Amino acid sequence: MAVNQGEQVKSLQAMTQLTDVDEQLLQRDADVFFHQTLSTPVFNTISKAEGTCIYDGSGKRYLDLHGNGVHTVGYNHPKVVQALKHQLDVALSFAPRRFTNEPSVKLAERLVNAAPEGLSRVLFCPGGSEAIEMAVMLAKHHTSRYKTLSYEGTFHGAGFQAVSLGADPHFRDGLGPMMPGAMHLPLPDYYRNPWQSSDQADIDDRYLAQLKQRLLEEPEVAALVTEPIFYNSTVPTAYYWQEVRKLCDEHGVLLIFDEIYTAFGRTGKMFASEHFVTPDILVVGKGFGGGVVPYAGIIGREELNTLQQQSIGHYTHEKSPFCAAAAQAVLQVVEEEDLVERAELMGAYFKEGLFALQHKFELIGNVTGLGLNLGVDLVKNRETKERAIDEAHQLMAYCFERGVSFKLIQQNILNLKPALIISKEEIDFILNTLEDGLKHIQQA
Ligand SMILES: Cc1ncc(COP(=O)(O)O)c(C=O)c1O
């Protein structure tokens, strides 16, 4: 996840007008929080998050295409808010361990019903990183193996085990040995790959050969942990995942899909797995809590329900009726508002618009993604595919000033992931703003 938050913050800071009150809040933030890269320094304040938008301290509105991935059903969705208020009104907002409760059980049942066929057991926890933790520990117990495979540069959470899966130096450097047995493979990439190939089947086979080789060399692998659609919006082929699934089965390795970003409709299916294959364990988070409460979990195969003497998710808020109420409302909204279908349709419309821009502007080297999970790769030169880092920062800042907020991935890929309730008019506004920005950069 090659990120340079410092540069992104500088570009956006230049476009932000802060009031004295904002300046003071930024200073108080800097004075009281531990500093850490990617989180500090902040460049603006937020006063409201509603629907598809966020509002800064001065009330300026931004269409939010980032939202840390929690804004699946939109911010502050009335049904989510109502469900939470109800849970407080009936005075059941917490369940001590060993007491079950209706909202938690109902949520679990509802999630199992919505999940891909064959996934029938769940466990909840406060956040995505912990859910990854549970998935990996379950795989280790089940296989009696301790190694993991994951892809270089990915992000699966901020906890130690999740960081070990990720391999980003920002999180690992200086900590000494990471989780024993955490091994990494190059992240499949159709656009830039070591073989300069543009033949998807050929690229798939080469990456699959690397996986196969590693599995032959390493008999102790418990799980392959990966997102089904990568963070840079690269969409592996169904063939790739089918072959991965076969290799995992042949080698007794569990396949864990981290759907913390992609679940609940974002890619035009309820779960991104449905485009490809069913994993052994599917991990959800982020939008699960409706963008209001932190909540996450795992959904796994029945055969994995074998632990009697070990614990993999002993979390205080494991069966929180409050969080469960929010998550249930999310599932209800996704269903009632047809957000899965909407993401598919709006995503196709958005992507078509991006392709049209690619046609007009040499700067756009590649458009990728599925549903409302899109990436636009800016290049200095379509032949060399050299990343257009300065231009990407300029475009991001240009759009931000005009009320469209997104982040960059690998410094040059526009990461476009709006709330699934986004309208056609809002997509048009984003496309027009991008077009104006690209013209502006071209002229300069
Ligand atoms: C793909 C993916 N997995 C896991 C996580 C970790 O989730 P959390 O921040 O809730 O721990 C994230 C968060 O950004 C993520 O994007």
The ligand as an ORCA input file, in Angstrom:
! r2SCAN-3c Opt
* xyz 0 1
  C      -9.032     -4.418      3.395
  C      -8.988     -4.043      4.841
  N      -8.858     -4.999      5.766
  C      -8.817     -4.701      7.080
  C      -8.890     -3.398      7.535
  C      -8.850     -3.097      9.001
  O     -10.091     -2.708      9.497
  P     -10.206     -1.876     10.855
  O      -9.610     -0.526     10.591
  O     -11.664     -1.820     11.166
  O      -9.432     -2.618     11.886
  C      -8.999     -2.366      6.599
  C      -9.043     -0.963      7.034
  O      -8.738     -0.025      6.331
  C      -9.046     -2.686      5.208
  O      -9.163     -1.742      4.273
*
